[in-house]
Amino acid sequence: MSQLSGWLKDSFFLGWLFRIRLGSGLLENSIIIRGLQQLGLMVLEILRGSFFLGWLVPGLYRSLSADGLVVSGGKLLWSKLLRFLWWLGDGIKPVISGSVFLSRPLAGLGLITSLILAADLTTGTDSGVSVVLKLLIMGMGLILAVANPTREWWNNSWAGKVCTWWNGYGTPDKQQGFGMEYSLVLVVAYVLIDWILRSYSPYPFLTGIWDELLFLAIAAILLIRTGFQKLSPQGTRFLIPFILYLCVFLFLFFLESAESAAALEGLRVYLQYVLWFFLAANLLFSKSQFKWLCDLFLLVVFVVALYGIYQYYVGVAIPASWTDSKVETSITTRVFSIIGSPNVLGGLLVLSIPISLGSLLSTRNYWQKLIYAGVFLVMLACLLFTYSRGAWLALGFAVVLMGMWMDRRIIWALILVALLTPVLMPTVADRLAYMTTPEYMASSERGGRIGRWTQTIAHWETAPAAGLGLGRFGGAVAARFYPEDSFYADNFYLKTGAEAGWIGLGAFLLLVICGLRLARGSLDETNDPRAVTLGLGVLAGLAGILAHNGVENIFEVPMMATYFWFFLGLLVALPGAITGAAGSGEQYEKD
C-alpha cells in the first residue's frame, strides 16, 4: 500500500490529509485494505485474460506485426496490385515531371481553383455572403499559385519555427510522408468544414457529399504516390475483423432488402465511416504529425466550444422539448454551438476533453500547460452548458479510465468536482438528480428514452437473429424513409440489434473490441512517454464515445463516426510512427 500512500501524499487535493501523520504502515496492516488489495489483483487478472475487456489494462501485447494486408492468400493479391500500381506509376512519371501544374501540385491546384471561381463569378448571379466566400477562396488560390509554398519554405519561416517549438518534436532531417499527411488536416477540421458548407456554400450539392469526395481524394493521393514512388504500404491487423464485419452486413443486406434504397443507406451507415480507419493508419508518418493532428483538433473544438459558451451567455432560444419545462424550470437554455444538437455537441466534447487533458499531462512546458488547461476548462464549461446528461456520464467514464491508466489523482479530482457541483452549479446537480425521481421515470416511460428502449426491444424480439432489416428502424435513415412509423431509439446498440439482430450487433461489437485491443496494444508498444500519455487521452475519449452511444445514436452522425474511426486508426499506427517501422515514411518499403 506504499503506492497508495504515495498517491495520496502527492495529491493536490488530498495531500493535506497526511498532516495528521497517518503512517502508511497503518494502512498496510489493515485487514480491510489487504482484502481490497487482493480483490483488485483478482479483478486485474480477470480483465487481463478477457478478450472483450482486456484492452482496459496495460501489457496486453509485447509484439505487434503490421501484416494485416499481407496474410495468407491475400499476400499474393496485394503483391500483384502493388506491381500494377508501380507499372502505372512508371507511365505517369514522365507526364508529371513534364507538367508545370502536376510538378507543382499546390500551385496548380490554386490556379485551377481561381480560374473556375473567376468564371463562375463572371457568369453567375450570386450575391452577398456567397460572393464574399468565393472571392476569399479565389484569393487563397492565387496566393498558392504565386507563392508555390514548399515544406522547406515553411520550416524556415518564423511561423514554421514557432509551430516547431510548440510541437516539441522538431523537424526531422529526412522529410517523410511525401506531403500526403497534410490531407488529414481536413479530416480533423470536419466539424468546421461541414458547418461552412451547410451555412455558406455557394454549391449546395457539396453539403451531403463533401466528406465522401474528401475520402476518395485522399485515397487517390495515397494510390498515386504508391505507384509513382514504388512504395509498399503496410497494413494493420484490423483488416481481417473488418472483412468478417463486411461479410456479415452484406449478408444481412441481401437477406432483408425489400426496400433497397433504405437498406443501402442503412448499410452505408455501418460500413462507410469505418474506412477512415485504414486511411488514418496508413497516413500517420511521425509522432510530430500525431501531435499536430491532436492539437489542430483541439483548436477546432475550442472554437466550437467558445461559440457554445457565447450561446449560453446570450440565452439562445431552444425548443420546449429539450427540457421538461414543468419540472426543470431553472434551465432556460441548452447550447448546441454550430452543430445544432446539444447531445451531439456533448459527444464531440466527450472526445476532445480527454485529449486536452492528455495534452496537458504530456507537456512539461509551463506556458503550454496553461494553454491546454484553458482549452480544457473552456470545453468543460461548454459541456456543462449542453445539459446533456448522457455526455456528462460518458465523460465521467472516460475520466475514470484516464485515472486508471495514468494517474489516480485524476479520479480524486473527478470526485471532488462531483462533490462541489451542487454548490457551484445547482442546475447541473438538479438535472442529474431529476433522473432519480418518479416524475422522470414516468415521463421517460411515456415519451422518453425508457419508452423508446422498451419499444425497440419489443421490435427486436420479432426478429432476434437477423433483425428487421438495415435502415428500417430507430435512426435517421428510417426517419427519412418511414417518417410515420419510425422514431429514434436513442441507443445505437439497441438500434443495431433491432435492424441487424444479434448477428449484426455481435459483428459490430467484435469489430469495436478488436479495434480497442489493437489501440491498447499499440500504446503498450510505443516507447515515447509523451505520445503514450496523449494516446491514452485519445483512447479514453473514444471509450467515452462508445459509452455515449448507449444513450444516443452518436454513430449515426457522420462527423462523430468519422472522428471515432479516424482517431482509432491513428492510435493503431502510432508505434510505427514512433519507431519508423510502420506508419511512418519507412512504412513504405521500396521494392
C-alpha distance (Angstrom), angle and dihedral (degrees) to the residues before:
residue distance angle dihedral
M1 . . .
S2 3.79 . .
Q3 3.79 86.8 .
L4 3.81 90.7 56.1
S5 3.79 88.9 47.7
G6 3.80 89.9 52.3
W7 3.80 92.6 49.4
L8 3.79 91.9 52.6
K9 3.78 93.4 43.6
D10 3.81 91.7 53.0
S11 3.79 93.7 44.5
F12 3.81 115.2 118.0
F13 3.79 91.1 -150.5
L14 3.83 102.5 35.1
G15 3.79 103.5 28.7
W16 3.81 90.1 97.8
L17 3.82 88.5 71.5
F18 3.80 90.0 75.0
R19 3.77 91.8 63.8
I20 3.79 86.7 82.7
R21 3.82 86.2 62.0
L22 3.77 100.7 -124.4
G23 3.79 100.0 174.0
S24 3.77 119.9 -136.6
G25 3.80 89.2 -122.8
L26 3.79 89.8 68.4
L27 3.77 88.7 58.5
E28 3.80 94.6 43.4
N29 3.81 93.1 52.7
S30 3.80 93.7 49.9
I31 3.81 114.3 112.7
I32 3.80 89.9 -148.9
I33 3.81 92.8 52.4
R34 3.81 91.4 47.1
G35 3.78 90.6 50.7
L36 3.78 92.3 49.6
Q37 3.79 90.0 48.4
Q38 3.80 92.3 53.5
L39 3.79 90.5 45.9
G40 3.80 90.1 52.1
L41 3.82 91.6 51.2
M42 3.80 90.7 49.8
V43 3.81 91.5 50.8
L44 3.82 90.4 47.5
E45 3.81 92.1 53.7
I46 3.80 91.7 46.7
L47 3.80 90.5 51.7
R48 3.79 92.7 45.5
G49 3.80 91.0 55.3
S50 3.80 95.4 44.7
F51 3.80 119.1 101.2
F52 3.80 92.8 -154.5
L53 3.82 99.7 39.9
G54 3.79 102.3 28.0
W55 3.80 92.0 97.7
L56 3.81 88.5 70.1
V57 3.81 92.2 73.0
P58 3.82 130.2 52.9
G59 3.78 126.4 -115.0
L60 3.80 98.8 52.9
Y61 3.77 96.6 131.5
R62 3.74 135.2 26.2
S63 3.78 96.3 179.3
L64 3.76 130.8 35.1
S65 3.78 118.5 -173.5
A66 3.77 114.9 -160.1
D67 3.79 94.6 -145.0
G68 3.78 101.0 119.6
L69 3.80 92.7 120.4
V70 3.80 96.8 43.3
V71 3.79 107.1 49.2
S72 3.79 126.1 129.1
G73 3.81 113.9 -41.9
G74 3.79 92.4 -5.3
K75 3.80 89.3 69.6
L76 3.79 92.3 69.2
L77 3.81 92.9 46.1
W78 3.80 91.7 48.7
S79 3.81 91.2 48.8
K80 3.81 91.2 52.2
L81 3.80 91.3 48.9
L82 3.80 91.8 50.0
R83 3.79 92.5 50.5
F84 3.79 90.0 50.4
L85 3.82 90.4 51.5
W86 3.80 90.7 48.0
W87 3.81 91.0 50.3
L88 3.80 89.3 49.1
G89 3.81 89.5 48.2
D90 3.80 91.7 54.4
G91 3.79 88.6 56.7
I92 3.80 94.4 46.3
K93 3.81 96.3 45.9
P94 3.85 97.1 78.9
V95 3.81 90.4 47.2
I96 3.80 92.6 52.2
S97 3.80 94.0 43.6
G98 3.80 91.9 51.5
S99 3.81 96.0 45.6
V100 3.79 120.6 91.4
F101 3.80 91.7 -153.7
L102 3.81 100.4 41.2
S103 3.80 94.4 45.6
R104 3.82 88.3 53.7
P105 3.83 101.0 38.3
L106 3.81 97.8 173.8
A107 3.79 93.3 48.5
G108 3.80 91.4 45.0
L109 3.79 92.3 48.4
G110 3.80 91.1 49.5
L111 3.81 93.5 49.1
I112 3.81 94.8 46.8
T113 3.81 91.6 47.2
S114 3.80 91.6 49.8
L115 3.81 93.1 49.4
I116 3.81 93.0 48.8
L117 3.80 93.0 49.1
A118 3.81 92.5 44.6
A119 3.80 90.3 53.8
D120 3.80 90.7 46.2
L121 3.81 92.5 50.9
T122 3.79 90.9 48.7
T123 3.80 95.6 51.4
G124 3.82 100.7 28.6
T125 3.80 132.7 85.8
D126 3.81 99.3 -140.5
S127 3.79 121.7 140.0
G128 3.78 141.5 178.4
V129 3.80 119.8 11.0
S130 3.80 92.8 1.0
V131 3.81 91.8 60.8
V132 3.80 92.6 45.5
L133 3.80 91.3 50.7
K134 3.80 92.3 49.0
L135 3.81 91.7 48.5
L136 3.81 90.5 49.5
I137 3.80 92.9 51.3
M138 3.82 91.0 44.3
G139 3.81 90.1 52.3
M140 3.80 91.6 50.7
G141 3.80 89.2 49.6
L142 3.80 91.6 52.6
I143 3.80 90.7 49.7
L144 3.81 89.9 53.5
A145 3.80 91.3 47.2
V146 3.81 94.0 50.5
A147 3.81 101.2 36.0
N148 3.83 97.4 38.7
P149 3.82 91.0 -163.4
T150 3.80 118.1 -148.0
R151 3.77 131.8 -165.9
E152 3.79 91.2 -108.6
W153 3.81 90.5 53.4
W154 3.78 90.5 51.3
N155 3.82 94.3 47.0
N156 3.81 91.0 52.3
S157 3.81 95.2 46.9
W158 3.81 121.5 94.8
A159 3.81 90.4 -117.2
G160 3.79 90.6 52.8
K161 3.79 91.7 49.7
V162 3.81 91.7 50.2
C163 3.79 90.4 49.8
T164 3.80 91.1 48.5
W165 3.81 89.9 52.3
W166 3.79 90.9 49.3
N167 3.78 93.3 48.5
G168 3.79 91.3 51.6
Y169 3.80 97.0 -153.7
G170 3.79 98.0 87.8
T171 3.79 127.5 -143.1
P172 3.82 115.7 -60.0
D173 3.78 116.3 -124.3
K174 3.78 90.7 -130.3
Q175 3.79 109.0 52.3
Q176 3.77 110.2 -139.1
G177 3.75 136.0 -169.2
F178 3.82 97.0 48.3
G179 3.80 90.8 -117.5
M180 3.80 94.7 -62.9
E181 3.80 92.3 115.8
Y182 3.79 93.0 68.6
S183 3.80 90.9 70.7
L184 3.82 90.2 67.1
V185 3.80 90.0 66.7
L186 3.80 87.5 74.4
V187 3.80 89.8 56.4
V188 3.81 95.1 55.3
A189 3.81 88.4 47.8
Y190 3.82 90.4 54.8
V191 3.81 96.2 120.5
L192 3.82 93.7 52.3
I193 3.80 95.5 43.3
D194 3.79 91.6 48.6
W195 3.81 91.6 50.2
I196 3.81 93.1 48.4
L197 3.79 91.9 50.3
R198 3.81 92.7 46.1
S199 3.79 93.3 47.6
Y200 3.79 107.6 31.9
S201 3.79 109.7 9.8
P202 3.81 112.8 138.7
Y203 3.82 86.0 -155.1
P204 3.84 108.4 55.9
F205 3.81 93.2 -174.6
L206 3.82 88.9 70.7
T207 3.80 92.7 63.6
G208 3.78 96.1 82.3
I209 3.80 101.1 32.5
W210 3.80 107.5 34.5
D211 3.81 93.9 99.8
E212 3.81 91.5 51.4
L213 3.81 89.4 49.5
L214 3.81 90.1 49.3
F215 3.80 91.2 51.3
L216 3.80 92.0 49.7
A217 3.81 91.4 47.1
I218 3.81 93.4 51.5
A219 3.81 91.6 45.2
A220 3.81 89.9 49.4
I221 3.81 91.2 50.7
L222 3.80 89.7 51.5
L223 3.81 92.5 50.1
I224 3.82 93.5 45.4
R225 3.79 92.5 50.1
T226 3.80 90.7 46.2
G227 3.79 91.2 55.3
F228 3.80 97.1 37.2
Q229 3.80 95.7 52.0
K230 3.83 98.4 28.6
L231 3.77 94.6 -117.5
S232 3.79 128.9 168.4
P233 3.81 112.0 -147.9
Q234 3.77 114.0 -152.1
G235 3.77 119.5 -141.5
T236 3.78 139.2 -147.2
R237 3.78 134.4 -110.0
F238 3.78 88.4 -107.6
L239 3.81 94.1 85.0
I240 3.81 96.8 79.6
P241 3.85 94.6 51.8
F242 3.80 88.5 46.6
I243 3.81 92.7 51.6
L244 3.82 89.2 51.1
Y245 3.80 89.8 48.1
L246 3.81 90.7 47.6
C247 3.80 92.6 51.0
V248 3.81 92.4 49.4
F249 3.79 93.9 51.9
L250 3.80 93.6 43.2
F251 3.80 87.4 53.0
L252 3.81 90.5 50.6
F253 3.80 90.3 46.6
F254 3.80 93.2 55.9
L255 3.80 92.0 39.5
E256 3.82 96.3 54.8
S257 3.79 108.1 24.2
A258 3.79 105.7 123.4
E259 3.80 87.9 134.2
S260 3.79 100.1 42.6
A261 3.82 96.0 -174.8
A262 3.81 93.6 53.3
A263 3.81 91.9 41.7
L264 3.81 92.1 50.6
E265 3.79 91.6 49.0
G266 3.81 89.9 47.6
L267 3.81 90.4 49.6
R268 3.80 89.8 52.3
V269 3.82 90.6 56.8
Y270 3.80 90.6 58.5
L271 3.81 99.9 39.9
Q272 3.79 113.5 26.9
Y273 3.79 101.6 65.0
V274 3.82 94.4 47.0
L275 3.81 87.5 68.0
W276 3.81 89.7 71.2
F277 3.82 86.0 71.1
F278 3.79 91.6 67.5
L279 3.80 95.6 47.0
A280 3.80 91.4 49.9
A281 3.81 92.3 46.3
N282 3.81 91.7 51.9
L283 3.80 98.0 42.0
L284 3.80 101.8 50.9
F285 3.79 105.5 104.7
S286 3.81 107.0 164.6
K287 3.79 145.6 8.8
S288 3.81 87.5 -112.0
Q289 3.79 89.9 59.3
F290 3.82 91.3 48.2
K291 3.79 91.4 53.9
W292 3.80 92.1 45.4
L293 3.78 92.2 52.7
C294 3.81 90.8 50.2
D295 3.82 92.3 46.8
L296 3.80 93.5 48.4
F297 3.80 89.6 48.5
L298 3.81 89.5 52.3
L299 3.81 90.2 49.0
V300 3.81 91.5 52.2
V301 3.81 93.7 47.6
F302 3.82 90.3 43.9
V303 3.82 89.1 60.0
V304 3.81 90.0 47.5
A305 3.82 90.7 49.4
L306 3.81 92.8 48.7
Y307 3.78 90.3 55.8
G308 3.79 89.3 48.3
I309 3.81 90.7 54.5
Y310 3.80 88.8 49.4
Q311 3.81 88.8 54.3
Y312 3.80 89.8 53.5
Y313 3.80 90.9 49.2
V314 3.82 93.8 52.8
G315 3.81 93.0 39.0
V316 3.80 99.4 -120.9
A317 3.80 114.0 -146.0
I318 3.81 117.0 -107.2
P319 3.82 135.3 -173.4
A320 3.80 114.9 -89.1
S321 3.82 90.2 -122.6
W322 3.81 91.8 68.3
T323 3.82 91.7 75.9
D324 3.78 137.3 25.9
S325 3.79 94.0 -107.2
K326 3.80 93.7 -169.5
V327 3.80 93.4 59.6
E328 3.83 109.0 16.6
T329 3.78 95.1 59.4
S330 3.82 93.5 147.1
I331 3.83 92.4 64.5
T332 3.79 109.1 83.2
T333 3.80 100.4 165.2
R334 3.80 143.9 11.6
V335 3.78 119.3 -154.2
F336 3.79 122.8 -128.6
S337 3.84 101.7 166.9
I338 3.82 113.5 -162.7
I339 3.81 93.1 -29.3
G340 3.79 100.3 73.9
S341 3.81 98.9 -136.1
P342 3.83 127.1 75.0
N343 3.79 90.8 -151.6
V344 3.81 94.8 52.0
L345 3.81 90.1 44.9
G346 3.79 86.7 51.4
G347 3.80 89.9 52.5
L348 3.81 91.2 52.4
L349 3.81 90.3 50.6
V350 3.82 91.4 47.3
L351 3.81 86.4 60.9
S352 3.80 97.4 42.0
I353 3.82 101.5 42.8
P354 3.85 95.2 63.6
I355 3.82 88.6 46.6
S356 3.81 90.3 53.3
L357 3.80 89.9 47.8
G358 3.81 90.3 49.1
S359 3.81 89.6 50.4
L360 3.80 90.0 49.7
L361 3.80 92.3 52.1
S362 3.81 95.1 42.7
T363 3.81 98.3 56.9
R364 3.80 126.1 76.3
N365 3.78 96.4 -167.3
Y366 3.81 112.6 107.3
W367 3.81 95.7 -144.9
Q368 3.77 92.9 47.5
K369 3.79 89.5 50.9
L370 3.80 89.6 53.9
I371 3.80 92.1 50.2
Y372 3.80 94.0 46.6
A373 3.81 89.5 46.8
G374 3.81 89.8 53.1
V375 3.81 91.2 49.2
F376 3.81 89.9 48.3
L377 3.82 93.1 51.2
V378 3.82 93.8 46.9
M379 3.80 91.2 51.3
L380 3.79 91.9 45.3
A381 3.81 91.4 51.1
C382 3.80 91.1 49.4
L383 3.81 90.4 50.0
L384 3.80 90.5 52.9
F385 3.80 90.5 50.3
T386 3.81 91.6 54.7
Y387 3.82 87.4 66.7
S388 3.80 87.0 -149.7
R389 3.80 104.9 155.3
G390 3.79 92.5 -170.0
A391 3.81 91.1 54.6
W392 3.82 91.4 47.7
L393 3.80 92.1 53.0
A394 3.82 91.8 44.0
L395 3.81 90.4 52.5
G396 3.80 89.7 49.3
F397 3.81 88.9 54.8
A398 3.82 91.4 48.9
V399 3.82 92.6 48.5
V400 3.81 91.6 49.7
L401 3.81 88.6 53.6
M402 3.81 90.4 51.1
G403 3.79 89.1 51.1
M404 3.80 91.0 51.1
W405 3.79 92.8 47.7
M406 3.81 102.6 38.7
D407 3.79 119.9 8.9
R408 3.81 129.2 -3.0
R409 3.79 89.1 -148.4
I410 3.81 87.5 75.3
I411 3.80 88.5 65.8
W412 3.79 91.5 48.6
A413 3.79 89.5 51.0
L414 3.81 89.5 51.1
I415 3.80 90.3 52.0
L416 3.80 90.9 49.6
V417 3.81 91.3 50.2
A418 3.80 89.6 49.9
L419 3.82 90.6 51.9
L420 3.81 93.4 47.9
T421 3.80 96.3 44.1
P422 3.84 96.2 85.2
V423 3.82 88.6 55.2
L424 3.81 99.9 40.8
M425 3.82 99.2 36.1
P426 3.82 112.1 15.9
T427 3.81 92.2 175.3
V428 3.81 90.8 62.3
A429 3.79 91.7 49.8
D430 3.81 90.9 46.1
R431 3.80 92.2 52.1
L432 3.79 91.6 50.9
A433 3.80 92.9 43.7
Y434 3.80 90.3 50.8
M435 3.82 88.2 67.2
T436 3.82 89.4 68.4
T437 3.80 96.2 52.7
P438 3.83 126.4 99.1
E439 3.80 88.6 -125.0
Y440 3.80 91.1 61.3
M441 3.81 92.7 46.8
A442 3.80 91.2 50.9
S443 3.80 92.5 46.2
S444 3.82 92.5 46.3
E445 3.80 92.6 48.8
R446 3.78 91.1 47.8
G447 3.80 100.3 49.1
G448 3.79 108.9 -20.3
R449 3.78 139.1 82.2
I450 3.79 97.9 -61.7
G451 3.79 90.9 53.5
R452 3.81 92.2 46.9
W453 3.79 92.4 47.1
T454 3.79 90.6 50.6
Q455 3.80 91.3 51.5
T456 3.80 91.4 46.0
I457 3.80 92.2 53.1
A458 3.81 89.9 47.7
H459 3.82 90.9 53.7
W460 3.81 91.0 45.4
E461 3.80 90.7 54.1
T462 3.81 89.8 61.8
A463 3.83 90.3 64.5
P464 3.82 107.3 14.3
A465 3.81 99.5 166.0
A466 3.81 105.9 43.8
G467 3.81 101.4 10.7
L468 3.78 130.0 -139.1
G469 3.80 94.8 -59.5
L470 3.79 135.6 -80.3
G471 3.78 114.8 -67.1
R472 3.79 93.6 11.4
F473 3.78 103.6 102.7
G474 3.78 148.9 33.8
G475 3.78 104.9 0.3
A476 3.78 150.5 61.8
V477 3.81 94.8 -71.3
A478 3.80 92.9 53.8
A479 3.81 90.7 44.9
R480 3.80 89.5 54.9
F481 3.81 97.3 45.9
Y482 3.83 99.8 31.4
P483 3.81 105.3 27.0
E484 3.80 95.5 161.7
D485 3.80 98.0 49.6
S486 3.80 103.6 35.7
F487 3.79 139.1 79.8
Y488 3.78 135.7 174.0
A489 3.80 111.8 -89.6
D490 3.84 92.1 -154.3
N491 3.80 88.9 -146.1
F492 3.79 117.5 81.5
Y493 3.81 92.8 -160.3
L494 3.81 94.4 52.8
K495 3.80 89.4 43.4
T496 3.81 90.0 52.7
G497 3.80 90.9 47.6
A498 3.80 92.4 50.8
E499 3.82 92.3 48.1
A500 3.81 101.1 36.3
G501 3.81 103.8 19.0
W502 3.75 124.9 -136.6
I503 3.82 88.4 -50.7
G504 3.79 93.2 62.1
L505 3.80 94.7 37.2
G506 3.80 90.6 50.2
A507 3.81 91.5 50.3
F508 3.80 91.1 48.9
L509 3.82 93.8 48.8
L510 3.81 90.8 46.3
L511 3.81 90.5 52.8
V512 3.81 92.2 49.4
I513 3.81 93.0 46.5
C514 3.81 91.5 49.3
G515 3.80 89.3 51.3
L516 3.80 92.8 49.3
R517 3.80 91.9 47.8
L518 3.80 91.4 50.6
A519 3.81 91.3 47.8
R520 3.81 93.1 48.4
G521 3.79 91.0 46.9
S522 3.80 91.2 47.9
L523 3.80 90.8 55.2
D524 3.81 89.4 49.6
E525 3.81 87.9 54.9
T526 3.82 94.8 47.7
N527 3.80 113.0 101.2
D528 3.81 98.5 -165.0
P529 3.85 110.5 93.1
R530 3.82 93.3 -158.8
A531 3.79 92.6 51.9
V532 3.81 91.0 45.6
T533 3.81 92.6 52.5
L534 3.79 91.7 48.6
G535 3.80 90.6 44.0
L536 3.80 91.8 52.6
G537 3.79 88.1 53.8
V538 3.81 89.5 52.9
L539 3.81 91.6 47.7
A540 3.80 91.7 49.2
G541 3.81 89.4 51.4
L542 3.80 90.5 51.2
A543 3.80 90.2 50.2
G544 3.79 88.4 50.8
I545 3.82 89.7 54.5
L546 3.80 89.8 52.9
A547 3.80 89.7 50.9
H548 3.81 91.1 48.4
N549 3.80 88.8 53.6
G550 3.79 86.2 68.6
V551 3.81 90.6 71.7
E552 3.83 102.0 24.0
N553 3.80 139.2 37.0
I554 3.81 89.8 -115.8
F555 3.81 94.7 153.1
E556 3.81 90.2 58.5
V557 3.80 88.4 67.7
P558 3.85 105.5 87.1
M559 3.80 92.3 -147.5
M560 3.81 94.0 54.4
A561 3.80 95.5 42.6
T562 3.81 90.2 49.2
Y563 3.80 92.9 49.6
F564 3.82 92.5 47.9
W565 3.79 97.7 52.5
F566 3.81 93.1 37.0
F567 3.81 94.5 55.8
L568 3.80 91.4 41.8
G569 3.80 88.6 56.3
L570 3.81 91.0 50.3
L571 3.81 90.9 53.2
V572 3.80 93.5 50.1
A573 3.83 90.7 51.0
L574 3.81 94.3 45.6
P575 3.86 100.3 96.2
G576 3.79 91.4 55.2
A577 3.78 91.1 46.6
I578 3.81 89.0 55.3
T579 3.81 98.1 44.0
G580 3.79 100.2 30.7
A581 3.80 91.2 -124.8
A582 3.81 95.5 111.3
G583 3.75 137.2 -5.2
S584 3.80 92.6 30.0
G585 3.75 130.5 85.3
E586 3.79 87.7 -77.0
Q587 3.78 88.8 56.0
Y588 3.80 83.7 82.9
E589 3.76 104.2 71.1
K590 3.77 116.8 -161.0
D591 3.75 117.0 -129.1
